[in-house]
Amino acid sequence: MSLSLGLKALGDVLQPPEQEWGAPELPRAELCPRLRTTYSPRASWAEWKGFGADRRPSMPEWARVWDYGPTAEALGLSLARNSEKPPRYGLKGLTGLGRKQVWRSLALLEERRQLLSFWTVSLPTPAMHDLHRLGTWPLFQDRVRRELARKLKEAELLDLVVGVVELQPRRSRALGLPCPHLHVVFQGRKDRGSGWALSPADLDAVILAALATAGVSVPEGLDGQAFLKSAGNVQRVKRSVRAYLSKYMTKGGGDVTRWLGTTAEALIPRQWWFWTKTMRAWVLEHVLPIAFAFLAWVHEYRKELEAQGLIRARLIPLSDPRAPHTYEVSWLGLEQLGQVVAAWQLDSWDAEWFATERVRLAGMA
């Protein structure tokens, strides 16, 4: 059974809402890479208004549902930029959405583990001081992504790139400035029989190009290689690619309080993760909305479905005590998913028939 046929059998699939500020968000769940869905079951899924006594519409990322409300146009509001909008992003570290997209990327890259490279970029102290003075860390980070993608394309490779930014706690304390550095995963060769497309010297050239874009020049009397020394470190991914990035997903990102309101904010990343357009497109091809009623039915009968070997369900441990119970269901494969969909359809039809029959029999009594 193909994926497209399996999804058609899900009934009315909820399409993503249009990109409009203030538009109501529909309850939705998603079929993520490697056929997994994470959800938080609630008796009032479709009407839930948020956490707390004030029932605010804002809520944690893992809640999966949003408050209904009129569009901005219906309220007579302007779609112009909000003057109270925070002056910059990044002061709260890696967002829930960012973490989700990175995990999705890694889930897909896991299938190409033998072809992946893991690259760490830690700039020398003089370059860090220059980036602080110039306030151009965002330019450096963006050029690293673009230049790496360009070199991969030149090597006739797909520019599948995803990276996260981490503040190095020990170095930051010693320097008296936040010291961001990059951890990047990308496809470094075509197949297991091919050599690695980019050498350490090639990757150093990426760093030098990014520094030039950010206005940082190599000191007189030094060449680029001597200036960078061990700024870039690249290695082959030998184990799970998630293992290489997992500890950087939460490490150092929230340690920004001491720098707020100072000139050191210039070195706090505005974006704590990044990916290329090719990586984004690949992920979005594998993240598909599924009918919410189907997921609710699966949750209700998860034990029976698990006993039949059609799914695996587990309760996910969460560190936030305010979080509702959150489950992950693994669909195992497209064949099993098709069987689950068929069972749901039959059960729904049976329930509808019995309800109709009860009404008919009540009318005859």
Beta strands, then each sheet from edge to edge (+ up, - down):
strand 1: 29-31
strand 2: 36-39
strand 3: 116-121
strand 4: 161-167
strand 5: 180-187
strand 6: 232-236
strand 7: 273-275
strand 8: 288-290
strand 9: 312-315
strand 10: 327-330
sheet 1: 1+ 8-
sheet 2: 2+ 10- 9+
sheet 3: 6+ 3- 5+ 4- 7+
end
